[in-house]
Amino acid sequence: MKKNAIVIGDRIRMTQVSGSMGRTLSNNTYTSQVLDFDEERTIKAAMPIFEGKIIPLEVGDGYELVFYTKAGLYQCTAQVLKRYTEENMHVMDLQFTTELVKYQRRQYYRLDCMMTFRYRMPEETEENCWKDGTITDLSGGGIRFRCREEIEKDSYLDVKIPLSFPEEIVPIQFQMKVIECRKTETDFR
């Protein structure tokens, strides 16, 4: 877990995933807020309010938690340990039942891979302008790749990727927009 990923005041989205003593699961999604966190496995949170009413969650029920933090979204499952009133506020203690992990809201499946490809700037029309890169993962929404040069954000690239079929290799070519570029410590090979 990333140290200090969760801080007091972070918003929590809660969806019930298990009920103690065979109770029916709620279809509602609740919102809460972090009041305290031991940086291990237990948080104190405000009892959620739904449609203007405090919802007293049952001790023992399990919830999927999504934390909205400055470092991004984090997710885990947790169980309600206890509920009580503190300084006229309805609160609960939740204990994580899974590890807290970075949460990605992706529309597409992402495939980790190592695949060579070629790219160039659209204004470079000479055949010898193509440069080599290595795709490290791809999805329906884009690719992540490594290259030898820094490419400016928001620039466009012409890309050629060789797709291998049983009978032949078919190169596909398209144009893409760079949304982020950062230097890494590992050498490009």
NUFIPA-68445 format. One record per residue (C-alpha): x, y, z; residue in three letters. Coordinates in steps of 0.5 Angstrom, whole numbers. Example, Ala and Ser with C-alpha at 12.3 -4.5 7.8 and 13.67 -1.06 7.14 Angstrom:
BEGIN
{site {25 -9 16} "ala"}
{site {27 -2 14} "ser"}
end
This chain:
BEGIN
{site {0 0 0} "met"}
{site {2 7 -2} "lys"}
{site {4 10 5} "lys"}
{site {0 16 7} "asn"}
{site {-5 15 1} "ala"}
{site {-11 16 5} "ile"}
{site {-12 22 9} "val"}
{site {-17 25 14} "ile"}
{site {-22 29 10} "gly"}
{site {-22 24 4} "asp"}
{site {-29 22 1} "arg"}
{site {-31 15 1} "ile"}
{site {-36 11 -4} "arg"}
{site {-38 5 -1} "met"}
{site {-42 -1 -4} "thr"}
{site {-44 -7 0} "gln"}
{site {-41 -14 -2} "val"}
{site {-43 -18 4} "ser"}
{site {-49 -18 10} "gly"}
{site {-48 -21 16} "ser"}
{site {-53 -26 19} "met"}
{site {-56 -27 12} "gly"}
{site {-59 -20 11} "arg"}
{site {-60 -18 4} "thr"}
{site {-55 -14 1} "leu"}
{site {-57 -6 -1} "ser"}
{site {-57 -4 -8} "asn"}
{site {-55 3 -6} "asn"}
{site {-48 6 -6} "thr"}
{site {-47 11 0} "tyr"}
{site {-42 16 1} "thr"}
{site {-38 17 7} "ser"}
{site {-31 21 9} "gln"}
{site {-25 19 13} "val"}
{site {-25 22 20} "leu"}
{site {-18 18 22} "asp"}
{site {-14 12 19} "phe"}
{site {-8 8 23} "asp"}
{site {-5 7 16} "glu"}
{site {-5 0 17} "glu"}
{site {-12 -3 16} "arg"}
{site {-17 1 20} "thr"}
{site {-21 7 19} "ile"}
{site {-26 11 23} "lys"}
{site {-31 14 18} "ala"}
{site {-37 18 18} "ala"}
{site {-44 14 18} "met"}
{site {-46 15 11} "pro"}
{site {-52 20 9} "ile"}
{site {-57 17 4} "phe"}
{site {-63 22 1} "glu"}
{site {-62 26 7} "gly"}
{site {-62 21 13} "lys"}
{site {-56 18 17} "ile"}
{site {-56 10 15} "ile"}
{site {-53 6 21} "pro"}
{site {-49 1 17} "leu"}
{site {-49 -6 21} "glu"}
{site {-43 -9 25} "val"}
{site {-40 -15 21} "gly"}
{site {-43 -12 14} "asp"}
{site {-38 -12 8} "gly"}
{site {-37 -6 3} "tyr"}
{site {-32 -5 -3} "glu"}
{site {-29 2 -1} "leu"}
{site {-27 7 -6} "val"}
{site {-22 13 -3} "phe"}
{site {-22 19 -7} "tyr"}
{site {-15 22 -5} "thr"}
{site {-10 27 -8} "lys"}
{site {-6 21 -10} "ala"}
{site {-12 18 -14} "gly"}
{site {-17 13 -13} "leu"}
{site {-15 7 -8} "tyr"}
{site {-20 1 -7} "gln"}
{site {-21 -5 -2} "cys"}
{site {-26 -8 2} "thr"}
{site {-27 -7 9} "ala"}
{site {-32 -10 15} "gln"}
{site {-36 -5 19} "val"}
{site {-33 -7 26} "leu"}
{site {-37 -2 31} "lys"}
{site {-41 4 30} "arg"}
{site {-42 9 35} "tyr"}
{site {-43 17 37} "thr"}
{site {-37 21 38} "glu"}
{site {-38 29 39} "glu"}
{site {-45 29 37} "asn"}
{site {-43 25 30} "met"}
{site {-45 18 28} "his"}
{site {-39 14 26} "val"}
{site {-36 7 25} "met"}
{site {-30 4 25} "asp"}
{site {-28 0 19} "leu"}
{site {-23 -6 18} "gln"}
{site {-20 -7 11} "phe"}
{site {-21 -14 9} "thr"}
{site {-16 -14 3} "thr"}
{site {-10 -10 1} "glu"}
{site {-11 -2 -1} "leu"}
{site {-9 -2 -8} "val"}
{site {-9 4 -14} "lys"}
{site {-16 4 -17} "tyr"}
{site {-16 5 -25} "gln"}
{site {-23 6 -28} "arg"}
{site {-21 3 -35} "arg"}
{site {-26 3 -41} "gln"}
{site {-22 -2 -44} "tyr"}
{site {-18 -9 -42} "tyr"}
{site {-10 -7 -42} "arg"}
{site {-5 -12 -44} "leu"}
{site {2 -12 -42} "asp"}
{site {7 -14 -47} "cys"}
{site {13 -13 -51} "met"}
{site {13 -11 -58} "met"}
{site {17 -7 -63} "thr"}
{site {14 -2 -67} "phe"}
{site {16 4 -71} "arg"}
{site {14 11 -70} "tyr"}
{site {15 18 -73} "arg"}
{site {12 25 -73} "met"}
{site {7 26 -79} "pro"}
{site {11 32 -82} "glu"}
{site {17 27 -83} "glu"}
{site {15 24 -89} "thr"}
{site {22 21 -91} "glu"}
{site {22 13 -91} "glu"}
{site {28 14 -87} "asn"}
{site {25 18 -81} "cys"}
{site {22 12 -78} "trp"}
{site {24 11 -71} "lys"}
{site {24 4 -67} "asp"}
{site {20 4 -60} "gly"}
{site {18 -2 -55} "thr"}
{site {10 -2 -53} "ile"}
{site {10 -5 -46} "thr"}
{site {2 -5 -46} "asp"}
{site {-4 -4 -50} "leu"}
{site {-11 -3 -50} "ser"}
{site {-17 -1 -54} "gly"}
{site {-16 6 -51} "gly"}
{site {-8 7 -53} "gly"}
{site {-1 4 -52} "ile"}
{site {4 5 -47} "arg"}
{site {11 5 -50} "phe"}
{site {19 6 -49} "arg"}
{site {23 10 -54} "cys"}
{site {30 14 -54} "arg"}
{site {27 21 -54} "glu"}
{site {23 25 -51} "glu"}
{site {16 27 -54} "ile"}
{site {12 33 -53} "glu"}
{site {6 32 -50} "lys"}
{site {0 33 -54} "asp"}
{site {4 32 -61} "ser"}
{site {2 27 -66} "tyr"}
{site {5 21 -68} "leu"}
{site {5 16 -74} "asp"}
{site {5 9 -72} "val"}
{site {6 2 -75} "lys"}
{site {5 -4 -71} "ile"}
{site {7 -11 -74} "pro"}
{site {1 -16 -73} "leu"}
{site {3 -23 -73} "ser"}
{site {-2 -28 -77} "phe"}
{site {-1 -35 -78} "pro"}
{site {0 -34 -86} "glu"}
{site {3 -27 -85} "glu"}
{site {5 -21 -82} "ile"}
{site {1 -15 -83} "val"}
{site {3 -8 -81} "pro"}
{site {-3 -3 -79} "ile"}
{site {-1 4 -79} "gln"}
{site {-5 10 -75} "phe"}
{site {-4 16 -72} "gln"}
{site {-4 18 -64} "met"}
{site {-4 23 -60} "lys"}
{site {1 23 -54} "val"}
{site {-2 25 -47} "ile"}
{site {4 24 -43} "glu"}
{site {12 23 -43} "cys"}
{site {16 22 -38} "arg"}
{site {24 19 -37} "lys"}
{site {25 13 -34} "thr"}
{site {31 10 -30} "glu"}
{site {31 4 -34} "thr"}
{site {35 4 -41} "asp"}
{site {32 3 -47} "phe"}
{site {34 -3 -51} "arg"}
end
